[in-house]
Amino acid sequence: GQSFAFNGYLPVEPADRAKRLKALETRAWTEGQTQLFIETPFRNQKMFQSLLAALRPQTRLCIAAGITTADEYIRTLHVSEWKKEGLPQKGAGGTDFSKVPAIFLINK
């Protein structure tokens, strides 16, 4: 469908963040609603690790970073595939991902 919800920033504390991610994932699966959220660039890697730890292997995860820049990176994979592939350390233009704004999206 075409339903989505923008959730802003998620909790910084790891346990609270994991709990919120699981709740968003449940909503994505039960309502078919894509869940969007953002993170400050210097926490992108921590968010990525939290996503891999908290979400089901079959959940789809899209990472869109540096949109409209030379470093633009947009990729959607199942969590199980992200675990194998990992997050690139740099965008297309060579900028470190810890310095590039990112949007994270999850859905079934």
C-alpha positions in Angstrom: 0.0 0.0 0.0 0.8 3.6 0.2 0.6 4.1 3.9 3.6 5.3 5.9 4.4 7.0 9.2 7.2 9.4 10.0 8.5 8.7 13.5 11.3 11.3 13.8 14.2 10.4 16.1 14.1 7.1 18.1 15.4 6.8 21.6 19.1 7.0 22.1 19.3 4.5 25.0 19.9 1.1 23.4 17.2 -0.9 25.4 14.6 1.8 24.7 15.6 2.0 21.0 15.3 -1.8 20.6 11.9 -1.8 22.2 10.7 1.0 19.9 12.1 -0.7 16.8 10.2 -3.9 17.7 7.0 -1.9 18.1 7.5 -0.1 14.7 8.3 -3.5 13.1 5.1 -4.9 14.5 3.1 -2.0 13.2 4.7 -2.4 9.7 3.8 -6.1 9.6 0.2 -5.8 11.1 -0.8 -2.6 9.3 1.3 -2.8 6.1 2.5 0.7 7.0 6.1 1.7 6.2 7.8 3.2 9.2 10.3 6.0 8.6 12.7 7.5 11.1 15.9 9.5 11.1 19.1 9.6 13.1 21.9 12.1 13.5 24.8 11.3 11.2 27.2 10.4 13.9 24.8 7.7 15.2 24.0 6.1 11.8 26.3 3.1 12.5 24.8 2.5 15.9 21.3 2.7 14.5 22.3 0.2 11.8 23.6 -2.2 14.4 20.4 -1.8 16.5 18.2 -2.5 13.4 20.1 -5.7 12.7 19.8 -6.8 16.3 16.2 -5.9 16.8 14.4 -6.7 13.6 13.3 -10.0 12.0 15.5 -11.4 9.3 12.6 -11.2 6.7 11.8 -7.5 7.5 12.7 -5.1 4.6 15.1 -2.3 5.6 15.8 0.7 3.4 18.7 3.1 4.1 18.6 6.4 2.2 21.6 8.5 3.0 23.0 11.7 1.5 19.9 12.2 -0.6 20.4 14.7 -3.5 24.2 14.8 -2.9 27.2 13.2 -4.7 27.2 10.7 -1.8 23.5 9.6 -2.3 23.0 6.0 -1.2 19.6 4.3 -1.4 19.3 0.6 -0.9 16.6 -1.8 0.3 17.4 -5.3 1.5 15.9 -7.8 3.9 17.6 -7.6 7.3 19.2 -11.1 6.7 20.8 -9.7 3.6 22.0 -6.5 5.4 23.7 -8.8 8.0 25.7 -10.5 5.2 26.5 -7.3 3.2 26.9 -4.7 5.9 26.7 -1.0 5.6 29.3 0.6 3.3 31.6 2.9 5.2 31.5 5.6 2.6 28.9 7.0 0.1 29.4 7.2 -3.6 31.3 10.5 -3.4 33.6 9.1 -0.7 32.0 10.8 2.4 32.0 8.8 5.6 28.5 7.7 6.5 28.9 9.1 10.0 28.8 12.5 8.4 25.8 12.0 6.1 22.1 12.5 7.1 20.1 9.2 6.7 16.5 8.1 6.6 15.7 4.5 7.7 12.6 2.7 6.5 11.2 -0.6 7.5 8.3 -2.7 6.1 7.3 -6.3 5.7 
